[in-house]
Amino acid sequence: MEIYIESFLIQNTVINFCLLKLICLTLKPKTKTFKMLLASIVGAVLSTVSVVVQNTVVSTLLGIICPILMLKMAFKQRKKQFVFSFALFYLFGFTVLGGLAILGEKLGKINNNFSSLELLSIITILVSYIFESVVKKIKFKIKTNNLIYPITLSLNKQKIKINAFLDTGNLLSYNCQPVVVVDLDAYLALSKTDLMSFYLKKGEQINLGTVAGANAAKIFKIDYMQVEVNGKIKTFNGQYIAVNALNSFKNTNYQALITPQLI
């Protein structure tokens, strides 16, 4: 199979850049996109030399020198971080190669329209994209979950336990007391009422301006609320709750918003 040097250089550069990007996402070393791109090009050139020379000793040496040089060029890091980066470079590389092997086995053979290097480039790009998306989502989830507290609401001997998000910018208050914003479905379950009864029920209203949105919400006084903070239970008697009817909690893992005053 013929491989053109220009194609080999471009594909190797893409693969190297993706591997360096994966390391950057994992360890967060100091770097710039230009430095990673330059390191990827240098690595691709060394790989090309290794293929052209076709000498086992030279290929082995370049196989060790190449990732070391790329990592030194791309990232500013200490010795311990460099060791982790070096290990991750091979780990991600073997993962991509494993994906290529599995794909080749599933398909029976690699399509003749693609060389194995082209397919490897595509798999590397896909793995990098998926990994980056997963890392961003996990980071957001971890950050969000650190602000979530289990709470128990009680009204007329009826109790419900839900998750509440600590809205650090929420200083909502009523009669000089902090207010908890509760999802409509959670309130209906707590009060044992239906949607029609909720809208027909007259009561005080309060203007919301929280992460749940801006709107006028009905406000009610419940018997008490309990908040679990670091394994300890805090109880607030006669707690005010504002019912958010905009369905703003639909795609979240919490059903209420609490203020910093209650933590």
Residue pairs with C-beta under 8 A, 6 or more apart in sequence:
1 115
3 51
3 115
3 117
5 48
5 52
7 117
7 118
8 44
8 47
8 48
8 51
8 117
9 41
9 44
9 45
9 48
10 44
11 117
11 118
11 120
11 121
12 40
12 43
12 44
12 47
12 48
12 117
13 37
13 40
13 41
13 43
13 44
14 40
14 121
14 124
14 125
15 96
15 120
15 121
15 124
16 39
16 40
16 41
16 43
16 44
16 70
17 36
17 37
17 40
18 124
18 125
18 127
18 128
19 89
19 92
19 93
19 96
19 124
20 36
20 39
20 40
20 70
20 71
20 74
20 75
20 89
21 36
21 128
21 132
22 88
22 92
22 127
22 128
22 131
23 29
23 71
23 75
23 85
23 88
23 89
23 92
24 31
24 36
24 74
24 75
25 131
25 132
25 135
26 88
26 135
27 77
27 81
27 84
27 85
27 88
29 75
29 76
29 77
29 81
29 85
30 75
30 76
30 77
31 74
31 75
31 76
35 73
35 74
35 75
36 74
38 73
38 74
39 69
39 70
39 71
39 73
39 74
40 70
40 74
42 69
42 70
42 73
43 66
43 67
43 69
43 70
46 62
46 65
46 66
46 69
47 62
47 66
49 58
49 62
50 58
50 59
50 62
50 63
50 66
53 59
67 86
67 89
67 90
68 86
70 89
71 82
71 85
71 86
71 89
72 82
75 81
75 82
75 85
77 85
92 127
95 127
96 120
96 123
96 124
96 127
97 120
99 123
99 127
100 116
100 119
100 120
100 123
103 119
103 123
104 110
104 116
110 116
110 119
111 119
114 122
144 165
144 253
145 253
147 165
147 166
147 168
148 163
148 164
148 165
148 166
148 253
148 254
149 163
149 164
149 166
149 227
149 228
149 229
149 258
149 263
150 161
150 162
150 163
150 164
150 227
150 228
151 161
151 162
151 163
151 164
151 180
151 225
151 226
151 227
151 228
151 256
151 258
152 159
152 160
152 161
152 225
152 226
153 159
153 160
153 161
153 162
153 182
153 186
153 190
153 222
153 225
153 239
153 241
154 222
154 223
154 224
154 225
154 226
155 190
155 191
155 220
155 222
155 223
156 191
156 192
156 223
158 190
158 191
158 192
159 190
160 186
160 189
160 190
162 182
162 183
162 186
162 254
162 255
162 256
163 253
163 254
163 255
163 256
164 180
164 227
164 254
164 255
164 256
164 257
164 258
165 211
165 252
165 254
165 256
165 257
165 258
166 257
166 258
166 259
166 260
166 263
167 181
167 210
167 211
167 212
167 257
167 258
167 259
168 260
169 210
169 211
170 181
170 210
170 211
170 257
170 258
170 259
170 260
171 178
171 259
171 260
171 261
172 178
172 179
172 181
172 206
172 208
172 209
172 210
172 242
172 259
173 179
173 259
174 204
174 206
174 219
174 240
174 242
175 240
177 239
177 240
178 240
178 258
178 259
178 261
178 262
179 206
179 219
179 240
179 241
179 242
179 259
180 225
180 239
180 240
180 241
180 242
180 256
180 257
180 258
180 259
180 262
181 208
181 210
181 212
181 217
181 241
181 242
181 243
181 244
181 256
181 257
182 190
182 241
182 242
182 243
182 244
182 255
182 256
183 243
183 244
183 248
183 249
183 255
183 256
184 195
184 198
184 243
184 244
184 245
184 247
185 255
186 255
186 256
187 198
187 220
187 241
187 243
188 194
188 195
188 198
190 222
191 198
191 220
193 201
198 218
198 243
198 245
201 218
203 218
203 219
203 220
204 218
204 219
205 216
205 217
205 218
205 219
206 216
206 217
206 219
206 242
207 214
207 215
207 216
207 217
208 214
208 215
208 216
208 217
208 242
208 244
210 257
211 248
211 257
212 244
212 246
212 248
212 249
212 257
213 244
213 246
213 248
215 244
215 245
215 246
217 242
217 243
217 244
217 245
218 242
218 243
218 245
219 240
219 241
219 242
219 243
220 240
220 241
220 243
221 238
221 239
221 240
221 241
222 238
222 239
222 240
222 241
223 237
223 238
224 235
224 236
224 237
224 238
224 239
225 235
225 236
225 239
225 241
225 262
226 233
226 234
226 235
226 236
227 233
227 234
227 236
227 258
227 262
227 263
228 234
229 263
234 262
236 262
241 256
249 255
249 256
